[in-house]
C-alpha cells in the first residue's frame, strides 16, 4: 500500500456544526488501492505517545462525512481516526461510480487503510478498531479475514453479514458491538445472531426503531458518543 498524498495537518481544528456538536477535520490523505485513489481524513490527537485508532467506514448511499462528529468525539478521548470514501463513493471515483461488483471489492480499500494506520509511528498497531455500516460491515470482516488484525469492531446494520463472517466472529478474539433497529427488516435478527456466536466478546444493541446504519445517529443523538466510549473501553484500556 502506498500513500499518494498527504496535505498539511489542519491542526486539530474544531468547528461548530449546525447542531452545536464539534466537527473534527484533520489531515487529508490519499491511498492507493488496486488502482483506486482512496480519499480520507486522518485525525490524530496531540500525544507524546502512540495512540489507538479507529477506521470509519460509511454505508452505500453516503460517504466519509457521515463520521465528522464521531471523529471529533474519538479525538477528545485520545483516539485517532481515519474516515475514508470507499471505492466509487465520495471523492474516491477515479475509476467510476460504485456498482454491486465494485462494492464487493471494497475490502481491499479497508485493508489498505488498515495497513496505513498500522504502519504509522503515531498509532498503536495492536489497538486498531473498525466501524462498518451496512455493506461496509461485511467488507470490514472480509478485510480482517484477509489479514487486518483488528482489536474491536462496531457493526451498524450489516444486512449483508455472511455466514462466513458470523463464523469469523465466533472464532475471533476481537471485541464486537452490533447495532441495529427492529424497523430495519431482518437486520436486527441477523445482528443478534452474530453477537450470540461469541458470548463474552460480542454484544448486540437493538433499538425499537431508527432505521438503517448511520441513520441511527439521528434517532439516538447520543449514539456517536456511546460508540466513542465503547472504543475507549476496548482500545485504550
Residue, then its C-alpha position, 0 to 999 in steps of 0.5 A: x500500500x502506498x500513500x499518494x498524498x498527504x496535505x498539511x495537518x489542519x491542526x486539530x481544528x474544531x468547528x461548530x456544526x449546525x447542531x452545536x456538536x464539534x466537527x473534527x477535520x484533520x489531515x487529508x490523505x490519499x491511498x492507493x488501492x488496486x488502482x483506486x485513489x482512496x480519499x480520507x481524513x486522518x485525525x490524530x490527537x496531540x500525544x507524546x505517545x502512540x495512540x489507538x485508532x479507529x477506521x470509519x467506514x460509511x454505508x452505500x448511499x453516503x460517504x466519509x462525512x457521515x463520521x465528522x462528529x464521531x471523529x471529533x468525539x474519538x479525538x477528545x478521548x485520545x483516539x485517532x481516526x481515519x474516515x475514508x470514501x470507499x471505492x466509487x463513493x465520495x471523492x474516491x471515483x477515479x475509476x467510476x461510480x460504485x456498482x454491486x461488483x465494485x462494492x464487493x471489492x471494497x475490502x481491499x480499500x479497508x485493508x489498505x487503510x488498515x495497513x496505513x494506520x498500522x504502519x504509522x509511528x503515531x498509532x498503536x498497531x495492536x489497538x486498531x478498531x473498525x466501524x462498518x455500516x451496512x455493506x461496509x460491515x461485511x467488507x470490514x470482516x472480509x478485510x480482517x479475514x484477509x489479514x487486518x488484525x483488528x482489536x474491536x469492531x462496531x457493526x451498524x446494520x450489516x444486512x449483508x453479514x455472511x455466514x462466513x463472517x458470523x463464523x469469523x466472529x465466533x472464532x475471533x478474539x476481537x471485541x464486537x458491538x452490533x447495532x441495529x433497529x427492529x424497523x430495519x427488516x431482518x437486520x436486527x435478527x441477523x445482528x443478534x445472531x452474530x453477537x450470540x456466536x461469541x458470548x463474552x466478546x460480542x454484544x448486540x444493541x437493538x433499538x425499537x426503531x431508527x432505521x438503517x446504519x448511520x441513520x441511527x445517529x439521528x434517532x439516538x443523538x447520543x449514539x456517536x458518543x456511546x460508540x466513542x466510549x465503547x472504543x475507549x473501553x476496548x482500545x485504550x484500556 
